[in-house]
Amino acid sequence: MILVTVGTQLGFDRLIGIMDEIAPHLPTPVVAQIGAGSFVPHNMQYHRMLEPGRFFELVENARVIVGHAGIGTVLAAEKYRKPLIVFPRSAGLGEHRNDHQHATASALTSRQGVCVATDREELEQALRRGLRSELRLPLGPNPGRSLLMAVARFVETGELAF
């Protein structure tokens, strides 16, 4: 199963629309948490919101997670060692008030197990890699805490240090 999540504060119709177009061509079902968006998917199971317990159950069972560049999604993927495809919102398209998600995505590009996509073609390529398990997370201690600290440092100072 592929889990798509856009967070709890805003909808993200562009991402949900693209995933809805791609979903029938994927070898595994897609479940999406779509938030407050106006686009209603036809080709994947969806929920506007998910209780935390259900969300983490879906994360644990997902083969790949596709999400906006929210830190909660990033940390959940790392905690459960799931490949993550980050698809950041764009302020220029009216999806957010600024481009901090692009900055977060840029800071994550060198992280093992994380791939950044900004359009349908990149998303499809990343999904193929993720479903073939080419997006692997490192073994060993969970790096979530160090990632959280690095992202917090980046948000506060603009310094990229992983």
N, C-alpha and C positions, 0 to 999 in steps of 0.2 A: 504494500500500500504506500502511496505517496501522500504526505500530509502537506497541505498548503495553508499558510496562516498569514494574516495581515495585521494581527494585533487586535487590541480591543478598543482603541480610540477612534480610528478612522477606517473607512472603507478603502479599497484599492481596486477599483473596477478594471483598470488596465491589466493588472496581474491576473485577476480572477477570470477576465474575458479570454486572455491568452491561454490560461490553463484549461479553460472549458473547451476551447478549440482543439487543444492538443490531447486532452483526456481520452477520447475514443480511440486514439492511435497508440496508446500506451499498453504495455503488457500486464499492467497491474491497476487495480482501482485507485481512484483519487478521492480523498476526503478533504474538504476545504472549510476553514473557519473564515467567513467573509466579512465579518464586522458590519458596519453601517452602510456599506455600498449599495448602489441602486441596481447593479447588474445581478440578475438571478441566473445561476448556472443551470444548464440542462443536461450536461454530460458528466457530472460528478456529484457525489453526495456532498451536501453542505450544511453548515450550521452558522447562524449569525454569531453566536458566542458559545464558548465551551466552558464548563466548570473546570477549575484547575485540575481536579483528579482525572477527568475525562481527557483533557488536553494532554496531560503527561502519559496517560495510557496510550493515546494515539501516537505520541512521539516515540514511546518505547517500541511500538509495533511497526513504525514506518521504516521503509527501506531508504527513503530519501525525504528530506524536508525542504520545501520551497517557501521562502518567506521574505517579507520586507526586512529592512536592515535594523530591526529592533533588537535591543540587547537581550530581552527575555527569550526571544527565539534563538538567538545565537547561543546563549548559555544552556538552554534546554537541549539543543542539538549536541553540544559538547558533553553535557552531563550523561546523555544516553549514547554517546559515540555514534551519532548519525551523520551521514553526509548532509551538508547544508548548501543549498543554492540560494544566494542572497540576490533579491531583485529590488533595488532601492526605489523608493518614491522619488519623483522629480518635482521640484518647486516650479520649474518652468512649464510643467503640464498641469499645474494647479493641484497636485497631489499632496503637497505639504507646504508649510510656510517658509521653509528654507531647504537647502540641500545638505543638511547634516547627515542624511542617510547615505548620500553618495560619499561623504567623507568617511563614514563608518565602513562602508563597503570597501573603499580604497584601503583602509587600514587592515581589513581582513583578507585582502587578496593573497597574501603570502602564507596564510594559515593553512595547514594541512587539513583536508576534509571540507574546505570551504571553497566554493566557486561563485563568482559574481557574474550575473547576466543582466543586461539592460534592454534587451529586445527579444522578440520571439525566437529568432534564429539562435542566439546565444543560449536562451533557456532550453530549447530543444537539444542542443549539443550537450549542455550540462546535465540534462536529465539522462541522456544516453550514457554518459560517463558515470553518473551516480548509480544508475540501475545495473551497470556492469561492475560496480564496486571499485571504480578507479579513483573515486574520491574517498580516500581512507583517512581515518583519524589515527593519530599516533597511539601506540600502546603505552601503558604505564600510568602514572598518576593522572587524575582528571585535571586538565589544564584550565578548567573553568574559572577558578579564582584568579589566576594570573591574567587571564583574558579580561575578566571584569576590571581588575586594577589597571590594566593597560588602556582599556577603552575609557575608563573614568579619567585617567591622566590625559588621554588625547582630547576628550571633551573639555576638560578644564584648561589645558595648556596648549593644545595643538601639537604636542610632541608625540611622534610615533616611536614607541619603544616596546617591542615585544620580547 
